[in-house]
Amino acid sequence: MTFDPEADASFLYLVDEIGTGEAKQSRLIPIELQGSAVIVSCDDTGKALGVEFLGASNLFTQQMLEALAKTTE
């Protein structure tokens, strides 16, 4: 899992690596989150490759985001 503090976005990989152009479609998950959104990235067969969390600071603890930011650097 990664975190970009400038974008306030986190990404959870569901596979080891997502190759360039492999994520062919994105699906917004229709749930109500104040100031946040969840998007699933899928390959051309619909297999989920990862989950993006926009507005991550509204969804995760500050401690978790700080730890993720350190591992992303």
N, C-alpha and C positions, 0 to 999 in steps of 0.2 A: 504494500500500500504506500502511496506517495502523497505528499501535500505540497501545494504551491501557495505560499502565503500571499503573494501579490495578487493571484487570481482568486484566492479564498476557495480553492478547489482541491479535492482529494480524489485519487483514483485507486480502486481496488482491482488488481489483476486477478482474473480467474484462470489464466493460463500462464505458463512461464514467460512467454514473450509474445507481443503482438507485432507482426511484421508490417512494414510500410504498405498501406493500402489493404491490409487484411480486414480491418473493421469496415464493412460495407454499409452497415445501417446502424442507426441509433434509435433507441426507443425511450421516450420520456415516460417515467412511471407516474401514473396519475394519482398521486397522494398529496394531501395538503400539508405543506411545510412552510412556515413563515420565513420568507427570505431565502429559501433553499429549493433545490430540485435534485432529483435522482435520475440519471440517464444510463441505460444499459447499452453497451456497444456490442454488436453482433457481427459474425462473419456472414458470408453470402448464403449460408444454409440456415441462418437463424440461431446458431450456437452462440451463447453468451461468452464474450471474451473478457469483459471487465465492466465495472460499475463506477461511474463518475458522480461525485457529490459536489454540487455547486452550492456555495454558501456554507462551506464546511464548518465554519466557526459557529454556526447555529446548530450543528448536528453533533459535534464531537467536543470532548472536554479540551480545555486549553493545554493540559498536560499531554494528552495524546497528540494534538497537533504539533506541539513543540518537538516531541519525540520523532514524529514523522518528518518534520522539516529537517531535522538533523540527519536522518538517514537518506534524505533526498539530495542533500548537498553534494 
